[in-house]
Amino acid sequence: MTTAHRPTFHNALGANSSSNQPIPTIFRRARDEPGHLTLKFRESKDKGSDKEALRRELEKKEAKGAIEPPPDSAFPEDCDEDPDAGGGGSDTESEADRDSSGSDDDDEDDEEAELMRELAKIRAERAAEEAMAQAAEQAKEEEEERQQIAVGNPLMPGAGGNMQLKRRWDDDTVFKNQSRNQPKGKKRFINDAVRSDFHRKFLDRYIL
């Protein structure tokens, strides 16, 4: 098997000059030794008894903890139970305390219901105000749009705008319609290419 994939921890060394003995190039280190020397086997099926024993032990501990009183807390102000009652404050609560707590709960329920009614009333008033404001704003926008249409349309009677036609972009050009003022020459037909008007213009422009 090749060892090219293994890391090189030390460079290869040559022969020792004093003893003329070659230095071995293969080393056996602890990190090169196999790490897992034992195989993992399947667990046997008789592990259920151990689980049952562990379960019974846990149930005994839970029962013992429920019977024994809780230890004294380092922070008594955080405890809910009375330390003088021996941890059984919930069982030894008096009927008067229960009645007072029940009346307090009823008062709290009544106050909560009244607050909910007030909150619903306030929400209804706000919704009505928002609806009225939206209706007024919509009516105002419609009136402004109606006025803008009446003023901007010159065809409607009573419109304030003046009807003016837009001029073309080339109305003010300098060279517009100059060909109309020039005299038009009379076209004549001559059956001779040398004496034709086109030939004379050509000679005047390029030769003479």
Steps between C-alpha positions, in 0.01 A plus 500: 500500500631843416572760766482798268179618664652514848639828628875544526578595858879488452710541192706207375860495626810356338764268647687596814851616406664373822366145505427470128175327586185595317229664702173312471241689304202319650391590852227358715335767706211493740285706269555244224371214713139390458268673741196269509613162626165357602193429295152614589253216532126506506334531835321199633122493520491451878550871568133546584552381858758772560261762364221373722727513805605854416136598456403356840790681664397831347140450611617433856709818499209704370267362765755566771547858381124559498466376859797682650461875564706728278823637648522854628559743218789743503262769373181480709351808337480310172304212650124485445425290807512600863811354670317470836236277346758234418453515123125426513366852466277411207328224697445705817354807334205640691149542361512878561804534277327300230189716518705820484696372201173406325354846556821660373479287185139610445595867542787459256268335247248785533771762456640318198154478340442872560838584349422288196168681453672839524765386253235381253317832535818700434581286196149551359527878548839509327370291211201736456728805505732345241205413275365857522844646425545271199153590366570874536838467331351300213224759449760778498712319241196441278403870519855609410509257208162629378620861514822414321308329220264797463784754484732297281249410225460798260200343324278511807301823561635719776851366469767748597766378260565649158498265206827531311626275227854380529736612225723267312865479588607617155273805471781744581769339288709731285492302177132413501320533165787681327440300185159663459652845443746384236388531135434170340670452164303368211589146414580444134571183314800489266583183313873563534707405803768762428259795483268390785464707816643223716815486288541878512470503882752221522749694285448822698557321830795272432677612182463871433 
